[in-house]
Amino acid sequence: MSAALRPPQEHRDELRLAAERGARLVLASHLGRPKGKVDPKYSLAPVAARLQELLGKPVAFAADCVGADAEAKSKALRNGEVLLLENVRYHPEEEKNDPEFSRQLAALCDQLFVCDAFGSAHRAHASVVGITKFVRQAAAGLLMEKELDYLTRAISNPLRPLVAVLGGAKVSDKIEVVENLMKVADTMLIGGAMAYTFLKSQGQPIGNSLVENDKLDLARGLIEQARGRKFRLLLPVDHVLAQSPDSPTTQITGIAATPDGWMGLDVGPKTIEQFSQEISKARTILWNGPLGMFERPAFAHGTLAIAKAVAGATALGATSIIGGGDSVAAVEQAGVASQISHISTGGGASLEFLAGDTLPGVEALSNAPAVRKGN
Ligand code: AMP
């Protein structure tokens, strides 16, 4: 089971703590993308069974997250008992943030709504946003609090230098993140396929590497902006190439020597050395996105080396924050996950946060009635 599938410790602590203090717990969540239809593949019933093992107490299950059965089961709970509702995304109203559906969900919670879904906080969905309009009191859960705490400190008041490491497939997914982090970071290291759009915009040869030709002007503009402000924006200087991701033959060249017909699939040793040095000087590190096609062992070296460099810097006192499923998988694969200060459970949410956006789920909590003293 990957870290992404294991319930974070904060969730388990929180549920135990609340149950021990006599709360009657009604748990709502989604799984996968059933697109508003009942699909047994995405049922939370197995989650109820597993949660039962983890909590060491019975977990009741309602086969629909709203309606008479869910209401009856929630009303029947006694202090310290737990009820899990079926996947909220079985209803199309969830993703539409439908007010009536939000009201029905809220009806299951007579005291306090706790939102701990940081990974969904960038979605204006009923169980995250709509529900807050109908509950008596709302609060952030322990995980939500921890995520916001780490990310807010990293971009509002970081220990410097703040080094941002960005990788992954597309520049277009991360434009706002690059722009915003250029305002707050001291250094940015860009690897992965997204680096090729930047490299090509500078007239460098990139062979058949992945590129977004419609983003070349934008990439050029960002590099010029960085130069104008003396912002340290570093791109790969060498790479591991193959004629296709499946080809057994690879070679390493400097970027300027990229041969025609070959594609860059990982950063090369000089880049790893340079990036690792920058990371070792950092006091805060934000990392999102792999530096190569790391799912294939032949092209995983750069990403794993960066994972180790981030862990090494953390051991020397830096705060490291990692988001995005691939980077999280990479620190696990490199065996250094436990050495990272904070592994975010929300790839999309953390990216939107780093892009400077207000997360709808967080805004809704801020606007909802806060917990009253004495409760
Ligand atoms: P993203 O979802 O944008 O973070 O992209 C992650 C994906 O980018 C992973 O599946 C990687 O295999 C892929 N990727 C990273 N670097 C490269 C590269 N140089 N060429 C092709 N794919 C890459």
Boltz pocket constraint, residues with backbone or C-beta under 6 A from the ligand:
constraints:
  - pocket:
      binder: B
      contacts: [[A, 167], [A, 168], [A, 169], [A, 170], [A, 173], [A, 191], [A, 192], [A, 193], [A, 194], [A, 210], [A, 264], [A, 265], [A, 266], [A, 288], [A, 289], [A, 290], [A, 291], [A, 292], [A, 293], [A, 294], [A, 295], [A, 324], [A, 326]]
      max_distance: 6.0
